[in-house]
Structure formats: C-alpha cells, structure tokens
Amino acid sequence: MHQFSYVRPTSLEEALRALQHSPEALPLAGGMSLLSAMKLRLAAPTHLVDLAGVPQLCGVREEGSSLVVGAMTRHAEVAASPIVKRCIPALAALAAGIGDRQVRNRGTIAGSIANADPAADYPSAVLGLNATIVTSRREIAGDDFFTGLFETALAPGELITAVRFPIPQKAAYVKFHQPASRFALVGVFAAIDRKGAPRIAVTGAKAFAFRALEVEEIIRQHGLAPDAVLGLQLSAQDMNHDLHADAEYRAHLVAVIASRAVDCLLRVER
Ligand SMILES: Cc1cc2nc3c(=O)[nH]c(=O)nc-3n(C[C@H](O)[C@H](O)[C@H](O)COP(=O)(O)OP(=O)(O)OC[C@H]3O[C@@H](n4cnc5c(N)ncnc54)[C@H](O)[C@@H]3O)c2cc1C
C-alpha cells in the first residue's frame, strides 16, 4: 500500500476540516470497499479521515413521517433496529441480506451509497423509497444521486451525514444474489408511497440503480399484478454482463424479480 496519513476526528467539524487538507483526502467508513481498493491501488488517498469517532453520524430515528439513518450506521444495526423494523421492515430485511456477518458489522449505509457499486443493495432502497441524501452541504434527491458506474453527485470533500427515507405504506425487497459475495445479480425494491403511488427500483442490472418505469406503469394501470410484470420483455441494451450473468439473462431476471417483489407487496402489511 502507498503511504497515507490517518486521522480519527471526534466531531463533524473536525472531520470536514481534515478532509480539506488535501484534494486527495478521503473519508473512511467501514473500509469494506475502500481498503480493498487501496490494496489494489485503485484508490490512493493521501489522507484517510476515519468517521467512526463522529457521534453525529450514528444512529437511527423516526422524524415525523420519515426514517432518518445516520451515515455511519452499520448494516447490522439497520437490520436489528426495532425502529427500522417498525417503520420500514423491508429496509431492515435488505440490510440483513448484505454480504456476510463481518461485512454487515463493518459496512455502513453512507459507505455503500457513496461507493455506488452497481450491485449494491441500498441504492435500490434510496430510489424505491424516494430517499433524500443529507450531506454536509445540501440535500440531494435520491433520483439525482447515482450518476454512473461507481459515480455519485457528491463533490470532493462533501460528506453524507444521513439518509432520510419517507415511510411508505408498504415495501418489499427481493434479490437474486451472487452466491459467493451475496451482491445482487438483480435486486428490486418495490414500494407504495404514502399517497398510493408505486416506486420500483432495480440494482445489479445496469451501471447504476434505476427506476423500472414500465413496472410502475403496470401497477398504475392494473394494480399489484405480478403476472403482468412477469410478462415484460425488457431490452438487454445497457444491461451489465460479466462472468456471473450476461445481459439477456439480467434483462429476463429484472422481470422475474420485479414480479416477485410485486407479489411480496400483495402479502406484506407494511
Ligand atoms: C465480501 C463482501 C461482500 C459484500 N456484499 C455486499 C452485498 O451483498 N450487498 C451490498 O450492498 N454490499 C455488499 N458489500 C459492500 C459493503 O456492504 C459496504 O457497504 C461497502 O463495501 C462500503 O461501505 P463501507 O462503510 O465499508 O465504506 P468504505 O469502504 O469505508 O468507503 C466506501 C466509499 O465511500 C466513501 N464514504 C464513506 N463514508 C462516506 C460519507 N459519510 N460521505 C461521503 N463518502 C463516504 C469512502 O471515501 C469510499 O470512497 C460487500 C463487501 C464485501 C467486502
């Protein structure tokens, strides 16, 4: 690994100051992606600013009709949180299905969405629940956050402080996972918002998570109709292809997994 300095601030202000030291400084959350990237020399920060000692970035709370999850909240905490289970059980279930025990105990919600891995689970919840990304500078609508493969709307030195999820009427997450890593080959987050409108978001299938507008249209026209969703013929253009699954297979999987997610919506109370 190349040389870098390491600091562990104890407040948000101190963390932001430390990040301004150099344009090559990076925040460190759970380290599950960043440390591997550094070992492989895909990332070479000169300063690592460890956010683990910043209490303002931790914890989960209900705020009016929203659930607010602090940036440094670990996947295992989201999975076990009674507040998350009560407000958005599908989000707790999503977190429980990430990686393995070690990854869930280290990985954080902000690390996951800032990393914007095309196969990560949380991005589908950000879009499916119409979440807002709260940063040290502004609030970014979930629909505007993911901009490309491992790319987001975050500016250098901008820190995610929390993610605000409007509590839906009901939601469900279904993923077809890659068996070794448990990353999504295709994952679909389906939700009916407070006003009764459907939001269906897909991860794993393209360079970054996206809304499946065709599925939302089917639900608007026919209600929660899994068979109608299953019949969708989606184009394989722009779909990911790798050694795990080719583009045509992923296009087919999107319809299958979306249909299962819609079917789950029929069964869940919340
Ligand atoms: C073996 C393995 C299996 C996995 N399986 C899955 C899976 O099934 N599903 C899934 O979704 N994910 C999976 N992951 C990814 C994992 O869940 C982590 O979420 C992810 O690695 C990044 O989170 P982290 O907290 O470790 O962030 P880090 O690795 O510390 O950081 C990742 C990036 O985010 C930036 N960052 C961190 N915090 C902030 C912040 N507050 N503001 C701005 N930028 C920030 C960092 O600078 C870095 O660029 C897996 C990872 C591994 C190693």
The ligand as a Tripos MOL2 file, in Angstrom:
@<TRIPOS>MOLECULE
LIG
   53    58     1     0     0
SMALL
NO_CHARGES

@<TRIPOS>ATOM
      1 C1        -17.1230   -9.6930    0.7870 C.3       1 LIG1
      2 C2        -18.0740   -8.5240    0.6080 C.ar      1 LIG1
      3 C3        -19.4050   -8.7720    0.3230 C.ar      1 LIG1
      4 C4        -20.2910   -7.7080    0.1530 C.ar      1 LIG1
      5 N1        -21.5990   -7.9880   -0.1410 N.ar      1 LIG1
      6 C5        -22.4420   -6.9740   -0.3380 C.ar      1 LIG1
      7 C6        -23.8210   -7.2150   -0.6280 C.ar      1 LIG1
      8 O1        -24.3030   -8.3490   -0.6880 O.2       1 LIG1
      9 N2        -24.6200   -6.1380   -0.8220 N.ar      1 LIG1
     10 C7        -24.1520   -4.8530   -0.7300 C.ar      1 LIG1
     11 O2        -24.9310   -3.9110   -0.9100 O.2       1 LIG1
     12 N3        -22.8820   -4.5890   -0.4190 N.ar      1 LIG1
     13 C8        -22.0280   -5.6150   -0.2180 C.ar      1 LIG1
     14 N4        -20.7340   -5.3290    0.1040 N.ar      1 LIG1
     15 C9        -20.3250   -3.9070    0.2570 C.3       1 LIG1
     16 C10       -20.4100   -3.4770    1.7420 C.3       1 LIG1
     17 O3        -21.7000   -3.7100    2.1840 O.3       1 LIG1
     18 C11       -20.1300   -1.9780    2.0860 C.3       1 LIG1
     19 O4        -21.3000   -1.2440    2.1380 O.3       1 LIG1
     20 C12       -19.3230   -1.2910    1.1290 C.3       1 LIG1
     21 O5        -18.1590   -2.0680    0.9890 O.3       1 LIG1
     22 C13       -18.8950    0.1620    1.5290 C.3       1 LIG1
     23 O6        -19.2490    0.5260    2.8230 O.3       1 LIG1
     24 P1        -18.1750    0.9130    3.9190 P.3       1 LIG1
     25 O7        -18.9180    1.5060    5.0500 O.co2     1 LIG1
     26 O8        -17.2720   -0.2150    4.2000 O.co2     1 LIG1
     27 O9        -17.3980    2.1230    3.1870 O.3       1 LIG1
     28 P2        -15.8280    2.3540    2.8790 P.3       1 LIG1
     29 O10       -15.2570    1.1660    2.1910 O.co2     1 LIG1
     30 O11       -15.1210    2.8540    4.0900 O.co2     1 LIG1
     31 O12       -15.9760    3.5810    1.8590 O.3       1 LIG1
     32 C14       -16.5130    3.3860    0.5570 C.3       1 LIG1
     33 C15       -16.5020    4.7410   -0.1810 C.3       1 LIG1
     34 O13       -17.4490    5.6320    0.4020 O.3       1 LIG1
     35 C16       -16.8000    6.8500    0.8230 C.3       1 LIG1
     36 N5        -17.5150    7.2740    2.0360 N.ar      1 LIG1
     37 C17       -17.6500    6.5600    3.1820 C.ar      1 LIG1
     38 N6        -18.4340    7.2430    4.0520 N.ar      1 LIG1
     39 C18       -18.7770    8.3980    3.4510 C.ar      1 LIG1
     40 C19       -19.5740    9.5310    3.8340 C.ar      1 LIG1
     41 N7        -20.1790    9.5890    5.0520 N.pl3     1 LIG1
     42 N8        -19.7220   10.5580    2.9610 N.ar      1 LIG1
     43 C20       -19.1310   10.5050    1.7330 C.ar      1 LIG1
     44 N9        -18.3760    9.4770    1.3060 N.ar      1 LIG1
     45 C21       -18.2000    8.4240    2.1560 C.ar      1 LIG1
     46 C22       -15.3430    6.4690    1.0310 C.3       1 LIG1
     47 O14       -14.4670    7.5700    0.9190 O.3       1 LIG1
     48 C23       -15.1500    5.4540   -0.1000 C.3       1 LIG1
     49 O15       -14.9240    6.1300   -1.3220 O.3       1 LIG1
     50 C24       -19.8240   -6.3670    0.2780 C.ar      1 LIG1
     51 C25       -18.4810   -6.1210    0.5740 C.ar      1 LIG1
     52 C26       -17.6000   -7.1760    0.7330 C.ar      1 LIG1
     53 C27       -16.1540   -6.8890    1.0540 C.3       1 LIG1
@<TRIPOS>BOND
     1     1     2 1
     2     2     3 ar
     3     2    52 ar
     4     3     4 ar
     5     4     5 ar
     6     4    50 ar
     7     5     6 ar
     8     6     7 ar
     9     6    13 1
    10     7     8 2
    11     7     9 ar
    12     9    10 ar
    13    10    11 2
    14    10    12 ar
    15    12    13 ar
    16    13    14 ar
    17    14    15 1
    18    14    50 ar
    19    15    16 1
    20    16    17 1
    21    16    18 1
    22    18    19 1
    23    18    20 1
    24    20    21 1
    25    20    22 1
    26    22    23 1
    27    23    24 1
    28    24    25 2
    29    24    26 1
    30    24    27 1
    31    27    28 1
    32    28    29 2
    33    28    30 1
    34    28    31 1
    35    31    32 1
    36    32    33 1
    37    33    34 1
    38    33    48 1
    39    34    35 1
    40    35    36 1
    41    35    46 1
    42    36    37 ar
    43    36    45 ar
    44    37    38 ar
    45    38    39 ar
    46    39    40 ar
    47    39    45 ar
    48    40    41 1
    49    40    42 ar
    50    42    43 ar
    51    43    44 ar
    52    44    45 ar
    53    46    47 1
    54    46    48 1
    55    48    49 1
    56    50    51 ar
    57    51    52 ar
    58    52    53 1
@<TRIPOS>SUBSTRUCTURE
     1 LIG1         1 GROUP 0 **** ****
